[in-house]
């Protein structure tokens, strides 16, 4: 079965790249928020999130950072805390054919919210090589 032809023929590559990145970002948020974490396990959690998201269709690369200062501030007497949205800064690079969508989540201080948004859309013919660095 040609999944693209069967289920995605009603949208273009740009829309599909955005869709795939957004689905992955939503999965990240709802799957990992609340995960127990501390400074000893933070790197492993970042790797687990990155590698699990990169398994999904169209996801080329994931960059994730958990804010260690916010992690420290939230630490409990039990030497761990639960991951929260304000600790995350994530970029998901979703590519469909010739379109790269960069979907971002980061905590925006002035609205006090971990906002998910489309940071950039790059068509392959105008794509800069340093975008993914």
C-alpha positions as a Markdown table, in Angstrom:
| # | Residue | x | y | z |
|---|---|---|---|---|
| 1 | Unk | 0.0 | 0.0 | 0.0 |
| 2 | Unk | 1.2 | 3.5 | -0.9 |
| 3 | Unk | 0.4 | 5.3 | 2.4 |
| 4 | Unk | 1.4 | 8.7 | 0.9 |
| 5 | Unk | -0.9 | 8.3 | -2.0 |
| 6 | Unk | -3.8 | 6.7 | 0.0 |
| 7 | Unk | -3.8 | 9.1 | 3.0 |
| 8 | Unk | -1.8 | 12.2 | 2.2 |
| 9 | Unk | -2.6 | 13.0 | -1.4 |
| 10 | Unk | -4.9 | 15.8 | -0.3 |
| 11 | Unk | -2.0 | 17.9 | 1.2 |
| 12 | Unk | 1.2 | 19.2 | -0.2 |
| 13 | Unk | 4.8 | 18.4 | 1.0 |
| 14 | Unk | 4.9 | 21.6 | 3.0 |
| 15 | Unk | 1.7 | 20.7 | 4.9 |
| 16 | Unk | 2.9 | 17.1 | 5.4 |
| 17 | Unk | 6.3 | 18.3 | 6.8 |
| 18 | Unk | 4.5 | 20.6 | 9.3 |
| 19 | Unk | 2.0 | 17.8 | 10.2 |
| 20 | Unk | 4.7 | 15.2 | 10.9 |
| 21 | Unk | 6.8 | 17.7 | 13.0 |
| 22 | Unk | 3.7 | 18.8 | 15.0 |
| 23 | Unk | 2.5 | 15.2 | 15.6 |
| 24 | Unk | 6.0 | 14.4 | 17.0 |
| 25 | Unk | 6.1 | 17.5 | 19.2 |
| 26 | Unk | 2.7 | 16.7 | 20.6 |
| 27 | Unk | 3.8 | 13.1 | 21.3 |
| 28 | Unk | 6.9 | 14.4 | 23.1 |
| 29 | Unk | 5.0 | 16.7 | 25.3 |
| 30 | Unk | 2.3 | 14.3 | 26.3 |
| 31 | Unk | 4.5 | 11.3 | 26.6 |
| 32 | Unk | 7.4 | 12.7 | 28.6 |
| 33 | Unk | 6.0 | 15.5 | 30.8 |
| 34 | Unk | 5.9 | 14.1 | 34.3 |
| 35 | Unk | 8.9 | 11.8 | 33.8 |
| 36 | Unk | 11.0 | 11.6 | 36.9 |
| 37 | Unk | 14.4 | 13.3 | 36.3 |
| 38 | Unk | 17.5 | 14.6 | 38.2 |
| 39 | Unk | 20.9 | 15.8 | 37.2 |
| 40 | Unk | 22.2 | 12.3 | 37.1 |
| 41 | Unk | 19.5 | 11.1 | 34.6 |
| 42 | Unk | 18.9 | 14.3 | 32.6 |
| 43 | Unk | 21.3 | 13.4 | 29.8 |
| 44 | Unk | 19.8 | 9.9 | 29.4 |
| 45 | Unk | 16.3 | 11.4 | 29.2 |
| 46 | Unk | 17.4 | 13.9 | 26.5 |
| 47 | Unk | 18.8 | 11.0 | 24.5 |
| 48 | Unk | 15.7 | 8.8 | 25.0 |
| 49 | Unk | 13.4 | 11.6 | 23.8 |
| 50 | Unk | 15.6 | 12.5 | 20.8 |
| 51 | Unk | 16.1 | 8.9 | 19.7 |
| 52 | Unk | 12.4 | 7.9 | 20.1 |
| 53 | Unk | 11.2 | 10.9 | 18.1 |
| 54 | Unk | 13.7 | 10.3 | 15.3 |
| 55 | Unk | 12.1 | 6.9 | 14.7 |
| 56 | Unk | 8.9 | 8.6 | 13.5 |
| 57 | Unk | 8.1 | 9.2 | 9.8 |
| 58 | Unk | 9.8 | 12.2 | 8.2 |
| 59 | Unk | 11.8 | 13.2 | 11.4 |
| 60 | Unk | 15.4 | 13.9 | 10.3 |
| 61 | Unk | 16.8 | 15.3 | 13.5 |
| 62 | Unk | 15.8 | 16.3 | 17.0 |
| 63 | Unk | 17.6 | 18.8 | 19.2 |
| 64 | Unk | 16.6 | 18.8 | 22.9 |
| 65 | Unk | 17.8 | 20.6 | 25.9 |
| 66 | Unk | 16.5 | 20.4 | 29.5 |
| 67 | Unk | 17.2 | 23.6 | 31.4 |
| 68 | Unk | 19.4 | 22.5 | 34.4 |
| 69 | Unk | 18.7 | 25.7 | 36.3 |
| 70 | Unk | 14.9 | 25.0 | 36.2 |
| 71 | Unk | 15.6 | 21.4 | 37.1 |
| 72 | Unk | 17.6 | 22.5 | 40.1 |
| 73 | Unk | 14.9 | 24.9 | 41.2 |
| 74 | Unk | 12.3 | 22.2 | 41.0 |
| 75 | Unk | 14.3 | 19.5 | 42.9 |
| 76 | Unk | 12.5 | 17.8 | 45.8 |
| 77 | Unk | 13.9 | 16.4 | 49.0 |
| 78 | Unk | 13.8 | 13.0 | 47.3 |
| 79 | Unk | 16.6 | 14.2 | 44.9 |
| 80 | Unk | 14.5 | 14.2 | 41.8 |
| 81 | Unk | 11.6 | 16.1 | 40.2 |
| 82 | Unk | 9.1 | 15.7 | 37.4 |
| 83 | Unk | 9.9 | 17.1 | 34.0 |
| 84 | Unk | 7.8 | 20.1 | 33.1 |
| 85 | Unk | 7.2 | 22.0 | 29.8 |
| 86 | Unk | 9.1 | 25.0 | 31.0 |
| 87 | Unk | 12.3 | 23.0 | 31.3 |
| 88 | Unk | 12.3 | 22.0 | 27.6 |
| 89 | Unk | 13.8 | 23.6 | 24.5 |
| 90 | Unk | 13.2 | 21.3 | 21.5 |
| 91 | Unk | 13.6 | 21.6 | 17.8 |
| 92 | Unk | 12.2 | 18.9 | 15.5 |
| 93 | Unk | 13.4 | 18.9 | 11.9 |
| 94 | Unk | 10.8 | 17.2 | 9.7 |
| 95 | Unk | 11.5 | 16.7 | 6.0 |
| 96 | Unk | 9.0 | 15.5 | 3.4 |
| 97 | Unk | 10.5 | 15.3 | -0.1 |
| 98 | Unk | 11.9 | 18.8 | -0.7 |
| 99 | Unk | 10.5 | 20.7 | 2.3 |
| 100 | Unk | 12.1 | 20.9 | 5.8 |
| 101 | Unk | 9.9 | 22.1 | 8.6 |
| 102 | Unk | 11.5 | 23.2 | 11.9 |
| 103 | Unk | 9.0 | 22.8 | 14.7 |
| 104 | Unk | 10.0 | 24.4 | 18.0 |
| 105 | Unk | 8.9 | 24.3 | 21.6 |
| 106 | Unk | 10.4 | 26.6 | 24.1 |
| 107 | Unk | 9.3 | 28.4 | 27.3 |
| 108 | Unk | 8.3 | 32.0 | 26.5 |
| 109 | Unk | 8.7 | 34.0 | 29.7 |
| 110 | Unk | 6.4 | 36.9 | 28.9 |
| 111 | Unk | 3.4 | 34.5 | 28.3 |
| 112 | Unk | 4.6 | 32.0 | 31.0 |
| 113 | Unk | 4.0 | 29.1 | 28.6 |
| 114 | Unk | 6.0 | 26.3 | 26.8 |
| 115 | Unk | 4.9 | 27.4 | 23.3 |
| 116 | Unk | 5.0 | 25.1 | 20.3 |
| 117 | Unk | 5.4 | 26.9 | 16.9 |
| 118 | Unk | 6.7 | 26.6 | 13.4 |
| 119 | Unk | 10.2 | 28.2 | 13.6 |
| 120 | Unk | 11.0 | 27.9 | 9.9 |
| 121 | Unk | 10.0 | 26.2 | 6.6 |
| 122 | Unk | 12.8 | 25.7 | 4.1 |
| 123 | Unk | 12.4 | 24.6 | 0.5 |
| 124 | Unk | 15.3 | 22.3 | -0.6 |
| 125 | Unk | 16.5 | 24.6 | -3.4 |
| 126 | Unk | 17.0 | 27.5 | -0.9 |
| 127 | Unk | 18.1 | 25.4 | 2.0 |
| 128 | Unk | 21.2 | 26.5 | 3.8 |
| 129 | Unk | 23.6 | 23.7 | 4.9 |
| 130 | Unk | 24.2 | 25.3 | 8.3 |
| 131 | Unk | 20.4 | 25.3 | 9.3 |
| 132 | Unk | 20.7 | 22.0 | 11.1 |
| 133 | Unk | 23.9 | 22.7 | 13.0 |
